[in-house]
Amino acid sequence: MNSFLSLDEGSHLATFQAGIYGPKLEKSLNDKGFTLGHFPQSFEYSTLGGWIAARSAGQQSNRYGKIEEILTSLKLITPTGTVETLREPASSTGPELNRIFAGSEGLFGIITEATIKVHRLPETRKYFGIVFPSFSIGVDFIREVNHREIPTSMIRLSDKNETRLYKTLGSLGKKETPVRWVKNQIQNRILQWKSLGDNKCVILLGLDGTKEDVSQNFSKIKPIIRKHQGLYAGTRLGEQWIHSRYNMPFLRNHLMENGIGVDTMETSTTYDRVLRLHQEGIASLEKSIPGSIAMCHISHSYHEGACLYYTIIFPMDEKKPADQWFKMKRIISETFFQNGAPISHHHGVGFDHKTWYERATSKPALFGLRAFKKEIDKKEILNPGKVFY
Amino acid sequence: MNSFLSLDEGSHLATFQAGIYGPKLEKSLNDKGFTLGHFPQSFEYSTLGGWIAARSAGQQSNRYGKIEEILTSLKLITPTGTVETLREPASSTGPELNRIFAGSEGLFGIITEATIKVHRLPETRKYFGIVFPSFSIGVDFIREVNHREIPTSMIRLSDKNETRLYKTLGSLGKKETPVRWVKNQIQNRILQWKSLGDNKCVILLGLDGTKEDVSQNFSKIKPIIRKHQGLYAGTRLGEQWIHSRYNMPFLRNHLMENGIGVDTMETSTTYDRVLRLHQEGIASLEKSIPGSIAMCHISHSYHEGACLYYTIIFPMDEKKPADQWFKMKRIISETFFQNGAPISHHHGVGFDHKTWYERATSKPALFGLRAFKKEIDKKEILNPGKVFY
């Protein structure tokens, strides 16, 4: 269930069994001069089938697309038979089956095979930092780059809290551990942070492609940086990020073993609502757990809006950690819901998000999905109690 | 039901009532400096709701996307209540509802409102012709432009028969009518065409964008033209095409009134199968009606493949025109089906394509869609007998 079945070099399509993990899949393609370009933070421990089932996004999805856009056809085993979708670039034949099974999180069947779009390994890449005076100005920059249709692989904008965290983590001395630093931050946050008055925000921007394209795109981005009072901060930050991009979950585990809770949650919204949702999300999180620090970055951006990715760091309630977490989760989910923003941009629904997903989904559509499920899985054996069932 | 409801300039999104026709919609946006960029051949007589219901493609969809990609959210009235999808750039919340209702062809409800992505009117455009030695080489050119990731608005490759038709139509004297020309062609086709040995094929390529982008993209395309032995044929062809792009259906009506049948059908396939499907499609059509002329063009192209759009011109059987048409339709549809190609790329399914759509769709998915329909439209009043129901 984890084999590389075929590569169609002419059509830039590859077919894999869906149980293949990220590193093996990517290496199989690299060996032939191709890349999938799909790098979720869980890359090392997640599979192609899992990505499709949960509508995953990767860190370079600005360039390569979310997994549902990368998907060309799939094979799915259901209790009532096998589903195979056509290997077609586009069609106008009824509802789009790939988009029904992508995101189905196991409720309709098990994805066993998929044909996905691949790309030639880019000739070069340039990842660099830019410092902006504020989050709001950073958002304006992102919007302009997207509307100017400059192809980027990644534009990641950290808000002021996240910018400070990364800055401090990057400058930690050998004697200071991340745990000690975070504890210190939590204790002193009101005194220290609120008085600094420093709203600076960092963007990490990535370009991949031919040398010609990367150079031309960088030239188009430079005047937009200047227009928005940005300061080009060189490529060292970008290289550091590439080097450590899968490490964050490990840091989280380390902190949690030391009594410091960490969680993340993400949504998306259109540009007109990004700033309000950013502020309300941060406020909701910090209100939900006294003494917590909340921060946010824009991880993906589009023609019409962006993904807001929040992190909360908090002193764990050692007696009732579950109650503490559920309260926080409820409050931030309610904030997303009240803003008309989806309960997830790329983490999926599962059980934790089910309540808000169902509330946000119009009844006829919800009942229709359940009827689809019931028809395909008559004995209701597939992942019961999740998403919408 | 045909109002322009709002424009969100910051998010480049516009909201319309779905009954609005193409010209009014496009003009409303143009007046504000924007464009939808969606120009199906039926533009003047089709509506936004119809485009979404049938997963329409426009002539510049290479640049702006098919309508399901342009769609951000919609409102749909169903017998069991109203459905509204979230105004979100992206999410990972279950099956993608927009992609269930796009392509539903009225089976689930009536689309009454939609929010769609709009673009600033491009600063400039450059549409030009290129002549290639053969269809096969033209396909290689298209593939390379797509894999080189050069943004184009349109790449339309006519095969040798279509190239000859357009060439002749373009050079008609005032005394010669299209009807006389086509009749003549049909009578003399074996003698004339088969002996010419001229395989030349024309590509019409369109670029839209800023002056800088159009100029850079043209520079990237030039060496690819040379590599594939293409001959740059200037912009006159492009201007002619823009001027007359909605006229083809009128020519068809004119021919049919004169006993000459014309029909079109389209599908899509991956690059590895384009040439075989092109040949088999032409052969099927010409075999299905003795004395007919079949031709084809690539109307849309993608990372992994392209849309093949066929035209057949034939002497109408005045006694049994329906029998003649059904036979032809059956034979070409069977050819698409046997090649694993969808029964339509942008015309939709309706009644004519239902048989082949159902055969190409795996049973569990087909039954699931019917269950979805039955749940949402319990009395089965919406467009019965179409698509999959």
Interface residues (C-beta under 8 A of the other chain):
Chain A: D8 G10 S11 H12 L13 A54 R55 S56 A57 K66 E68 T72 T78 T80 G81 T82 V83 E84 T85 L86 R87 E88 P89 A90 S91 S92 T93 G94 P95 E96 L97 R99 I100 F101 A102 G103 S104 E105 F108 G109 K117 R120 R143 H147 R148 E149 P151 G209 T210 E212 D213 Q216 K220 T267 S268 T269 T270 Y271 D272 H300 Y302 H303 E304 G305 A306 C307 G340 A341 P342 I343 S344 H345 H346 H347 G348 V349 H353 Y357 A360 T361 S362 K363 P364 A365 F367 G368 L369 R370 A371 F372 K373 K374 E375 I376 V387 F388
Chain B: D8 G10 S11 H12 L13 A54 R55 S56 A57 K66 E68 T72 T78 T80 G81 T82 V83 E84 T85 L86 R87 E88 P89 A90 S91 S92 T93 G94 P95 E96 L97 R99 I100 F101 A102 G103 S104 E105 F108 G109 K117 R120 R143 H147 R148 E149 P151 G209 T210 E212 D213 Q216 K220 T267 S268 T269 T270 Y271 D272 H300 Y302 H303 E304 G305 A306 C307 G340 A341 P342 I343 S344 H345 H346 H347 G348 V349 H353 Y357 A360 T361 S362 K363 P364 A365 F367 G368 L369 R370 A371 F372 K373 K374 E375 I376 V387 F388
